Amino acid sequence: MTPPPRRSGRLTFHGPLSETRADALVRRLAGNSPASVLDIGCGRGELMLRVLAAAPGATGLGVDLDAEDLAHGRRAAEERQLTSRVRFLEESATGTPHGPADLVLCVGASQALGGDLPGALADLRGLVTDGGRVLLGEGFWQRTPTVAELSRMWPGAAATDHPGLPGLIDRVIAAGFRPEWTETASLDEWEAFESAYLADTEVWLAEHPGHPQAEETRQRADRHRTAWLTYRGVLGLAYLTLVPVAAR
């Protein structure tokens, strides 16, 4: 019998990122002519691969724990003739010995560094070269969620899980960065991302209602949909291009 599909099968990026925004980010980041790129929690490494294609002299290293995503990234690198310039490593990013790099990507993956956001930002400061850049994709509350909303989000969700956008920028500056560019995911980007995340699963459920795994899969999909429809318009994602402050 056909098993349930991988939920992220239709995604290009594992986050609310449009092609238009991705193109602009790649142009800006590659425009700094990085020689080395480090992707923390890289997943399939799509954004890193696009930066490498736009910066022919650069090499890249992606670190993640998801073997399937890493295999997908390696196949994509081979298809784009980037194999000689990129590596994908299946290992934890916590305490990573890799770096410093001219460009560090950490998009929706600060938790991969372990600890809290201030600790992750301190780690990122140590992973980027002076004069380099960090692209940080980090969640923030667009408004403080209610107790009822939090109860329908992820398990254990709390108002302290994220700062507001001003608080996020304050933490970035306290960690030794200046925000060169601040932008946030649009509602259209969020809806496209979350819909694509579940789309294959929803089609499979409609076509296989009697499958032995259907009920478990349905419950998981329904929980996820309830969560994202609850945080829709409440949880934001900031894309921050950060410049490390030089030592005095």
C-alpha positions in Angstrom: 0.0 0.0 0.0 1.1 3.5 -0.7 2.6 5.1 2.5 1.9 8.7 3.5 4.0 11.2 1.7 6.7 13.4 3.2 4.8 16.5 4.4 7.3 19.0 2.9 7.3 17.5 -0.6 6.1 20.6 -2.5 8.4 23.0 -0.7 11.3 24.8 -2.3 12.4 26.5 0.9 11.6 25.2 4.4 10.1 28.5 5.5 7.9 31.3 4.2 10.2 32.6 1.5 9.0 33.6 -2.0 11.1 33.3 -5.2 11.1 37.1 -5.4 12.5 37.6 -1.9 14.9 34.7 -2.4 16.3 36.3 -5.5 16.8 39.6 -3.8 18.5 38.0 -0.8 20.8 36.0 -3.0 21.8 39.1 -5.0 22.5 41.1 -1.9 24.4 38.3 -0.1 26.4 37.2 -3.2 27.2 40.9 -3.9 29.5 40.9 -0.9 31.7 38.3 -2.7 31.8 35.7 0.1 34.6 33.1 -0.2 32.9 30.8 2.3 29.3 30.0 3.2 28.2 28.1 6.3 24.5 27.0 6.4 23.3 26.2 9.9 20.3 23.8 9.9 20.6 23.8 6.2 17.9 21.2 5.3 18.2 20.8 1.6 20.5 23.8 1.3 18.5 25.5 -1.4 19.4 29.1 -0.5 23.1 28.2 0.0 23.2 26.5 -3.4 21.7 29.6 -5.0 24.3 31.8 -3.3 27.1 29.6 -4.6 25.7 29.7 -8.1 25.7 33.5 -7.9 29.2 33.7 -6.2 31.4 31.5 -8.4 34.4 31.8 -6.1 32.6 30.6 -3.0 32.6 27.2 -1.3 29.7 26.1 1.0 29.1 23.8 4.0 25.7 22.8 5.1 25.1 21.2 8.5 21.9 19.4 9.5 20.6 16.2 11.2 18.0 15.3 8.5 19.6 12.6 6.3 16.9 12.7 3.7 17.1 16.5 3.3 20.9 16.3 3.1 20.6 13.7 0.4 18.2 15.9 -1.6 20.7 18.8 -1.2 23.6 16.6 -2.6 21.5 15.6 -5.6 20.6 19.3 -6.3 24.3 20.2 -6.0 25.2 17.5 -8.5 22.5 18.6 -10.9 23.8 22.2 -10.8 27.4 21.2 -11.1 28.3 22.5 -7.6 29.5 19.3 -6.1 33.1 20.4 -6.0 32.2 23.5 -4.1 29.8 22.3 -1.4 29.6 19.7 1.4 26.6 18.5 3.4 27.3 17.1 6.8 24.9 15.1 8.9 25.8 16.4 12.4 24.7 18.7 15.1 25.4 22.4 14.8 25.6 22.9 18.5 29.2 23.8 19.3 30.1 23.4 15.6 33.8 23.6 14.8 33.1 24.9 11.3 33.7 28.5 10.6 34.3 31.4 10.7 32.7 31.9 7.3 32.2 35.0 5.2 28.5 34.3 5.0 26.5 32.4 7.7 22.9 31.3 6.9 20.7 30.5 9.8 17.2 30.6 8.6 14.6 29.3 11.0 17.3 27.3 12.6 18.7 29.2 15.6 17.5 26.3 17.8 20.0 24.1 16.0 22.8 26.0 17.9 21.3 24.9 21.2 20.2 27.1 24.1 18.2 30.3 23.8 18.2 33.1 21.2 20.9 35.2 23.0 23.2 32.2 23.1 22.5 31.4 19.4 23.3 35.0 18.5 26.6 34.8 20.4 27.5 31.6 18.5 26.7 33.3 15.2 28.9 36.2 16.1 31.7 33.7 16.5 31.0 31.9 13.3 31.2 34.9 10.9 34.3 36.6 9.8 34.9 40.3 10.4 33.3 42.1 7.4 31.1 39.1 6.7 27.4 38.8 6.9 24.8 36.6 8.7 21.4 36.0 7.3 19.2 35.3 10.3 15.6 34.1 9.7 14.0 34.3 13.2 10.5 34.2 14.5 8.8 37.1 16.3 5.4 37.9 17.7 3.5 40.4 15.5 1.3 40.8 18.6 1.2 39.1 22.0 -0.8 35.8 21.5 -3.7 35.1 23.9 -3.7 32.1 26.2 -6.3 30.5 24.1 -4.2 31.0 20.9 -1.1 29.6 22.6 -3.1 26.4 23.6 -3.7 25.7 19.9 -0.2 26.3 18.7 2.8 23.9 19.3 3.0 21.9 22.5 4.1 24.1 25.4 3.8 27.3 23.3 4.4 30.4 25.5 4.4 34.1 25.0 8.0 34.1 26.0 9.0 31.8 23.0 9.6 34.9 20.9 10.2 38.6 21.3 8.4 41.3 19.3 10.3 42.7 16.3 11.8 45.6 18.2 12.9 43.2 20.9 14.5 40.9 18.3 16.5 43.8 16.9 17.6 44.8 20.4 18.9 41.3 21.0 20.7 41.3 17.6 22.5 44.6 18.5 23.4 43.4 22.0 25.1 40.3 20.4 27.5 42.5 18.4 25.7 43.0 15.1 24.1 45.9 13.2 21.0 45.1 11.1 22.0 46.0 7.5 18.6 44.9 6.2 15.3 44.1 8.0 12.4 42.5 6.2 9.6 40.2 7.2 7.7 37.4 5.6 4.3 38.4 4.1 1.0 36.7 4.8 1.1 35.4 1.2 4.5 33.8 1.8 3.2 32.2 5.0 0.1 30.8 3.3 2.1 29.4 0.4 4.6 27.8 2.7 2.1 26.2 5.1 -0.2 25.0 2.3 2.7 23.4 0.4 3.9 21.8 3.6 0.6 19.8 3.9 -0.6 19.7 0.3 0.7 16.2 -0.5 -0.6 14.8 2.8 -4.1 16.3 2.2 -4.3 14.8 -1.3 -3.1 11.4 0.0 -5.7 11.4 2.8 -8.5 12.1 0.3 -7.3 9.2 -1.9 -6.6 6.7 0.9 -9.3 7.1 3.6 -9.1 3.4 4.6 -5.3 3.1 4.8 -4.0 1.7 8.1 -2.0 4.9 8.7 -4.8 7.2 7.6 -6.1 8.1 11.1 -2.7 8.8 12.6 -1.7 10.9 9.5 -5.1 12.8 9.6 -4.6 13.7 13.2 -1.1 14.9 12.6 -2.2 17.0 9.6 -5.2 18.4 11.5 -3.0 19.4 14.5 -0.6 21.2 12.2 -3.3 23.0 10.3 -5.0 24.1 13.5 -1.6 25.5 14.8 -0.8 27.5 11.7 -4.3 28.9 11.2 -4.0 30.0 14.9 -0.6 31.7 14.5 -1.5 33.1 11.1 -1.0 36.8 11.5 0.4 36.4 15.0 3.7 34.7 14.4 6.1 36.5 12.1 9.4 35.6 10.5 12.1 38.3 10.1 14.9 38.0 7.6 17.7 40.0 9.0 21.0 40.6 7.1 23.4 41.3 9.9 26.9 42.9 9.9 29.3 42.0 12.8 30.6 45.0 14.7 34.4 45.2 14.4 36.4 45.0 17.5 37.7 48.4 18.7 
